[in-house]
Amino acid sequence: MPDTPAAQALLDTFGHIVVINLRDRADRRRGIDAELRKAGLSLDHPAVELFAAIRPDNAAGFPSVGAHGAFRSHRGVMARLLSQGWPRALVLEDDMAFATGAVARLPALAQALATQDWDLLYGHPGDRPEALPQAQAGLVALPPDLGLIQLHFLGLTRRAAEIALPELDAMAVRAPGSPEGGPMHVDGALNWVRRSHPGLRALAAQPALATQRASRSDIARPRWFDRTPGLRQLATALRRLR
């Protein structure tokens, strides 16, 4: 069966789609598979692969064990992009959800991206609209000093990975709070890299292409109802109703 226009737009733009997912989060796999199917893709598509998220034993100077794992997982996807020789990839966290109307906008956005040089693409414009330049064809050029949080939809080029990977490795071994950049949340680390390398061209989709589904966090410490047998399943069901 031929790819849908939305699927073709994603594949033409990124080539490969990598979904970060902990092996024990089957609920997240089901959720992201449902989102991909909205665009005519799935976890079974040959261009889509799961990356086994890393769950370290300790925080090792990071804000939490989960933050440490997210940092290492995104770092691992960058390393995979480089080892495979891919020119680009789309990195999705497994709680990504397409924003309303986003799937229909993908072909036009792909055409706009094809006319620009870019290194990083955020699937959302952040929460400071007053600080953003005007969008052109659904894309905003991010100033290097404007940080964005949340990496649930991140387009990445080989050049961006080549620059970011050694920076992340250096951050991971520095002392927490180091003025040179120590262990931190991975979205903050990427902001640090962008500030340090203003030649990296970062774009953001506006309106947002992606949001995050409500689900139990793997980064923050679980809430009491996520740690209690029986209530965990109820909390999951209630989140789906949001």
N, C-alpha and C positions, 0 to 999 in steps of 0.2 A: 504494500500500500504506500503511495507517495506521501511524503511529509506534508503536513498542513502549512499554510503560509507562516503561521507563528513559529512552528518548529523549524522551518527552513530559515527564518530570520535569525533564530538563536544559533543554529548550526553554522550558517554562513558567517556570522559575526564572531563566534567564539570557537567553533570547531569541536570543542570538548566541554562537557558539563560534569563537574565533580561535586558530589553531595557528601558533606561531612556528617557522619552518623555514628553514634556509639552502638556497638553490636547489640546491646540489651535494650535499645529503644526501638522496638518493633512498631510502637505507636507512631513514632516520628517517621519511620520508613513508609508506613501506610499513608500518613498525611502528605509527605512530599511527593509520593507517587501520584496521589490524587491531584496535586497541584500541577505536576508535569503533564498529566493527561489533559488538563485544560488547554495546554498549548500543543497537544498532539504528540507528546513524548511520554516516556515512562522510565522507570528504573531498568527496564529490560531493553531499552534502545541501545544499540551498539556505541553510540557517542556519549552515553551517560554511564558514569561509574560511581560506586560508593567508595569513599575513603573512610577507613576505620578510624574513628576519632580516638585520640589518645587520652587515657585516664591515668595520670601519674599517681604515685603513692603519696605525694606531699606537695605543699604549695611552693617550696623551694624559692621563697622570696617574693612570689607573686601574690596578688591580693587574696587569692583562694586557690584551692586545688583545681576547681573548675576553670578559673581564669588561666592557670598554668596549662591545663589540658587544651583549652581553646587556642592558646598561643602556639603550642606545639603542633596542634592539628593544622592550623592555617599555614604554619611554617612547613609542615610536611607536604601539603598540597603544592606549595611553591616549589619545593624540591622535586616533586614528581613532574611538574610542568617542565622543569629544566632537564631532568633526566630523560624524559620522553621526547625532548626536542620540539614540543608544541610551541607554536608562535603565540597562542592565546588560549585562555580557558575561562569558563564561567564557574565560579565557586559559589555553591549554595549551602547554607546551613539548613539542617533538616526541618527547621520550623518556619521556613520561608513560605509565604503565601503571596500569590499575585494580587496586586491591588485591583480594585474595581475598574474594569475597562482596560487593564494593562495588556492583556493578551491581544486584543484587537489593535493596539498601538505598536506592537512589536515590529511588524514589517516596515512601517515608516521610520521607526527609531533606528532600525538596522541600516536603512538607506542613509540616514543622517550620519550615523557613525562611520559609514564607509567613506565619507568625504572628509573626515577629520583624522588627525594624528592624536592618539590617546594612549595612555599607559594603564590607567585605572578607571573603572567605571563603577560608580556606586548606584545601586538600584533605587535610591531615594535621595532627596535633597537635604536631609537633616531637619533640625528643628529651629533653625535661625533664618527664616525667609528674608528678613530685613538685611542680612549680611550677604545675600547672594546676588551676583550679577544677573542680568536679564537672560532668561532662557531663549535659546535659538533652536527651533525644530525639536523641542522637547529635551534639550540638553543644556546644562549649565557648566561653564568652566569654573572649577573651584580654585580660589586663591590658595597658595601653598600654606598660608597660616590659618585657614579656616578648617577646623577639625570636624569630622563627622564620626558619630558613634554608630555601631551596629553594622555587621558585615554579613547579613543574611543573604545578600545578592551582590556579588563582587566580581566584576570582569577584570581580568589580569593579563598583561602581556608578558612575554619573555623578558623584555627589558626591565619591567617593573620588578619581576621576581629576581633577576640578577642583581638589582640594586638593593632590594629589601632583605633578601635572605641573609647576607652577611651582617646587616644592621641588626636584624632580629637575634641572630646568634650572639652578637656582642652584648645586646641588652640582657639576654638570659643569664649571663655569667657575671654581670656587674652587681654591685650591692643595691638593695632596694633604695630608691630615692636618689640614685646617682645623678649628678648634674649632667652627665653625658647620656643619660637614659638608661634606667635599670629595668628590672622586671615589671611589667605592667599589662593591663588588658590589651589584647591584640589590636583592637580598633584604635586605641590610643597610640600603640606602637607604630601603626601605619601612618597615623597623623604625624608622629615624630619624624618618620622617614620622609614624608612629603615636605615638611618644613626644612629638613636638612638637605633635601635634593629638589630645589624649586623647579628644576628642569623636567621633573616628572609631571606629565600632563594628566590631571585628574578631572573627570567629568562626572556629573550626577544627573540622573533622570528626573525631570520635573514636568508633569506630576510624577509621583513615585510609581515605579513599576512593581515594587514588592513591599510587603509588610511582614510582620511576624505573627504566626498563629499562637494563640494562647495554649500553653502546655507547660508541664513541669520543667523548670530550668535545670540544666546540667552545670551551670556556672555558679549560681547563687546557692547558698545552703538551703536544702529542701525545707519547706514549711512543714509545720507539725502534721497537717492533713495529708501531705505527700509522703510522710514517714510512717503513717499508721495503716496497717493492713485493712483492706476493705474501703477505708475512706479515700485511699489513693485512686481506686477505680472510680469512685463517685466524683472526685475532683476532676478526673479526666473527662468524664461524661459531661459535667457542667461546663467545662471549658469549651467543649464543642458547640455548646448552645450560644456562645457569645456572638 
